[in-house]
Amino acid sequence: MQKYVRFYRYQKYARLAHLVERLIDVEKAAGSNPASRTRKIWMILFYFFVLILCLIVCVLLVLFYVAQIVAAFTTDAPFVPIPQETVEKIIEHLKLTNDSVLYDLGCGDGRILKRAAEKYPSLKAVGIEIAFVPYLFAQWKTRKNKNIKIRRENIFTANVSDATHIFFYLFPEVPKKLLPILKTKCKPDTRIVSCDFEDKQSEPTEIIELNPLAKRGKKLIVYTI
Ligand SMILES: C[S@@+](CC[C@H](N)C(=O)[O-])C[C@H]1O[C@@H](n2cnc3c(N)ncnc32)[C@H](O)[C@@H]1O
């Protein structure tokens, strides 16, 4: 009786071993199949490409944040763009025409200039930006607008003598330093519009409330030379 049991067990294991052997054969056959090998190579290349792409994105992100940190210490105001929905209102209150020469001092990514140039196709627009990353963004964003020039310069030393309109969104202390300089450089009737921050020493021509509850772009302070 025991003999039969042992034989039966042997039969069971033999069948299992046979099955495993067949599976190995199938895998081997697939491995030697040129189509499957090509598919494997493409898969490896794909994963490699994704890995390289992830690495490039990580490096760019690190560079972006490093540049932002450096800019925070080396410029007079950080790159904090005006919300896109406020841009339209600002353009409206700048009171531009097709003959205007508009400067955005500290133009960031150039969004104000771009919208103004789209609305007034013959206007001349100039962006002054000192920080490298926003300067690149502005160059890229305005690459198709022939009437926009982005200059990598300091707002305190830039030549703005041909301006008819000047806009800036620069943080607390900057308008106080900048306005006296602009008064000596700009021609009479230049409309200077500061967003949110005013120079308490200068009398504004007009204060325009945009959205008092907004974090950025609450009001415009207008000065006329
Ligand atoms: C608050 S952001 C305003 C960006 C843009 N005008 C807007 O409204 O979206 C200020 C910008 O001014 C630039 N900036 C700060 N100090 C500057 C300086 N001395 N010369 C030129 N640009 C400067 C910063 O790099 C930053 O991009």
The ligand as an SDF file (V2000), in Angstrom:
LIG
                    3D

 27 29  0  0  0  0  0  0  0  0999 V2000
    6.9670   92.5560   -7.7710 C   0  0  0  0  0  0  0  0  0  0  0  0
    7.7920   92.1120   -9.2700 S   0  0  0  0  0  0  0  0  0  0  0  0
    6.7590   92.9110  -10.4390 C   0  0  0  0  0  0  0  0  0  0  0  0
    6.6960   92.1940  -11.7690 C   0  0  0  0  0  0  0  0  0  0  0  0
    5.8300   92.8410  -12.8500 C   0  0  0  0  0  0  0  0  0  0  0  0
    6.0270   94.2490  -12.9470 N   0  0  0  0  0  0  0  0  0  0  0  0
    4.3680   92.5640  -12.6240 C   0  0  0  0  0  0  0  0  0  0  0  0
    3.6540   93.5050  -12.3430 O   0  0  0  0  0  0  0  0  0  0  0  0
    3.9190   91.4170  -12.7470 O   0  0  0  0  0  0  0  0  0  0  0  0
    9.2340   93.1630   -9.1620 C   0  0  0  0  0  0  0  0  0  0  0  0
   10.2860   92.8980  -10.2300 C   0  0  0  0  0  0  0  0  0  0  0  0
   11.2510   93.9330  -10.1780 O   0  0  0  0  0  0  0  0  0  0  0  0
   12.5370   93.3850  -10.3980 C   0  0  0  0  0  0  0  0  0  0  0  0
   13.5330   94.2800   -9.7880 N   0  0  0  0  0  0  0  0  0  0  0  0
   13.7590   94.4780   -8.4820 C   0  0  0  0  0  0  0  0  0  0  0  0
   14.7350   95.3750   -8.3070 N   0  0  0  0  0  0  0  0  0  0  0  0
   15.1370   95.7740   -9.5480 C   0  0  0  0  0  0  0  0  0  0  0  0
   16.1280   96.6980  -10.0260 C   0  0  0  0  0  0  0  0  0  0  0  0
   16.8790   97.4030   -9.1800 N   0  0  0  0  0  0  0  0  0  0  0  0
   16.2570   96.8440  -11.3600 N   0  0  0  0  0  0  0  0  0  0  0  0
   15.4780   96.1480  -12.2320 C   0  0  0  0  0  0  0  0  0  0  0  0
   14.5380   95.2530  -11.8380 N   0  0  0  0  0  0  0  0  0  0  0  0
   14.3670   95.0640  -10.5090 C   0  0  0  0  0  0  0  0  0  0  0  0
   12.4640   92.0300   -9.7230 C   0  0  0  0  0  0  0  0  0  0  0  0
   13.4380   91.1430  -10.2370 O   0  0  0  0  0  0  0  0  0  0  0  0
   11.0400   91.5920  -10.0250 C   0  0  0  0  0  0  0  0  0  0  0  0
   10.9560   90.8180  -11.2000 O   0  0  0  0  0  0  0  0  0  0  0  0
  1  2  1  0
  2  3  1  0
  2 10  1  0
  3  4  1  0
  4  5  1  0
  5  6  1  0
  5  7  1  0
  7  8  2  0
  7  9  1  0
 10 11  1  0
 11 12  1  0
 11 26  1  0
 12 13  1  0
 13 14  1  0
 13 24  1  0
 14 15  1  0
 14 23  1  0
 15 16  2  0
 16 17  1  0
 17 18  1  0
 17 23  2  0
 18 19  1  0
 18 20  2  0
 20 21  1  0
 21 22  2  0
 22 23  1  0
 24 25  1  0
 24 26  1  0
 26 27  1  0
M  CHG  2   2   1   9  -1
M  END
$$$$
